[in-house]
Amino acid sequence: MRILYMLNTLGIGGAERLVVAIAERMDARGHTVGIATLQNQRGDEWATPLDVVRLGIDKHPLRVLAGFRRGLRILHEFGPHILHSHNFHGNLLARTLKLVHASTPVISTLHNEYEGGKARMLALRLTNRACEQVVAVSEAVAERASQFGIFPATKSRVITNGIDLADFTPNTSRRKALRAAEGASGNFIWITAGRLAPAKDYENLLLAFAQVRATAPLTQLWIAGEGEREYSDALRIRADQLGLADRVHWLGMRRDLAGLLDAADGFVLGSAWEGMPLAVAEAMAMEKPIVATGVGGVSELVDQCGLVVPPRDPNALARAMLSIIHTPERARAFLGRSARQRIVDHFNIDRKADEWEALYREIAGQSGR
């Protein structure tokens, strides 16, 4: 099959990482694979040996039109059996292209329970007829999308995210080296990872960690991720106001997340909304006890392998974090091993690739391609 993936960027993020992982597995299985990004190349992108075409779309109307024409030309030249799009902008462009290039089957993936405001919901609802299949990354995302009419019952399903277990395997030597390098000796290290953006609700996490720090002073919070400068600066100021300047380590954008997870003692997520957060699954694969807000598909992912609390409740988040800190080390280790086994059993990237490949064949067959 010829499979073309379409998304906004390949910037460092969970959805982007998943697209690259699935695309590379399809390529390894003998399919002809391409990736089209709406935006031009950025410095913070996931590397891939696959062919990547940039459409050069931004907010300027003329560049939107030029990018649309490039997209049409790619469809004519590549001739995909499947056009697999992701997130709002990628989904909307793929569906719009199909209005002109009607023979191309489109699969749209929803990665988040919040895809935007009413205008975006209306746009997705009105263009549902232009795709053969809508896929949600969690049951929670599917339920939320159904409420807004963007997850049609007749052509929708759930395929959860997957983790590359070869990339996320605990390593004792790496743990010791990174803890020494990051000055973690004697401290309980909480780590979180994700773009510095309102969805991740770092204000909630900082308020919770301030409470944790007051009770358990030998703790640090590592935050791996970048965001818009104004928002990022505001978060750092807030951490300083809470007296956390020497306890919160802003790691920036990092490509060595597996190593950082090795060095940490627990993973915490304070998000206000999510889809199926890969960072949580990666932490589980690295045998870390989890504390997370019960948004999106978090509860489906964590199950009994961590503590799930309500969103926007720093008191509940702090209590859960302290509960993990005070849990005996052997019990924490057992929780971590259980978490990894859950990823092995239910969220292995190769099994997810099997599911996607089966769907591609099904949709391509229905379309006679």
Stockholm file with secondary structure:
# STOCKHOLM 1.0

chainA/1-369         MRILYMLNTLGIGGAERLVVAIAERMDARGHTVGIATLQNQRGDEWATPLDVVRLGIDKHPLRVLAGFRRGLRILHEFGPHILHSHNFHGNLLARTLKLVHASTPVISTLHNEYEGGKARMLALRLTNRACEQVVAVSEAVAERASQFGIFPATKSRVITNGIDLADFTPNTSRRKALRAAEGASGNFIWITAGRLAPAKDYENLLLAFAQVRATAPLTQLWIAGEGEREYSDALRIRADQLGLADRVHWLGMRRDLAGLLDAADGFVLGSAWEGMPLAVAEAMAMEKPIVATGVGGVSELVDQCGLVVPPRDPNALARAMLSIIHTPERARAFLGRSARQRIVDHFNIDRKADEWEALYREIAGQSGR
#=GR chainA/1-369 SS CEEEEEESCCBSSHHHHHHHHHHHHHHHTTCEEEEEESSCCCSSBCCCSSEEEECCCCSSHHHHHHHHHHHHHHHHHHCCSEEEEEHHHHHHHHHHHHHHSTTSCEEEEECBSCCCSHHHHHHHHHTGGGCSEEEESSHHHHHHHHHTTCSCGGGEEECCCCBCTTTSCCCHHHHHHHHHHTTCTTSEEEEEESCBSGGGCHHHHHHHHHHHHHHCCSEEEEEECCBCHHHHHHHHHHHHHTTCTTTEEEEESCSCHHHHHHHCSEEEECCSSCBSCHHHHHHHHTTCCEEEECCTTHHHHHTTSEEEECTTCHHHHHHHHHHHHTSCHHHHHHHHHHHHHHHHHHCBHHHHHHHHHHHHHHHHHHTTC
#=GC SS_cons         CEEEEEESCCBSSHHHHHHHHHHHHHHHTTCEEEEEESSCCCSSBCCCSSEEEECCCCSSHHHHHHHHHHHHHHHHHHCCSEEEEEHHHHHHHHHHHHHHSTTSCEEEEECBSCCCSHHHHHHHHHTGGGCSEEEESSHHHHHHHHHTTCSCGGGEEECCCCBCTTTSCCCHHHHHHHHHHTTCTTSEEEEEESCBSGGGCHHHHHHHHHHHHHHCCSEEEEEECCBCHHHHHHHHHHHHHTTCTTTEEEEESCSCHHHHHHHCSEEEECCSSCBSCHHHHHHHHTTCCEEEECCTTHHHHHTTSEEEECTTCHHHHHHHHHHHHTSCHHHHHHHHHHHHHHHHHHCBHHHHHHHHHHHHHHHHHHTTC
//
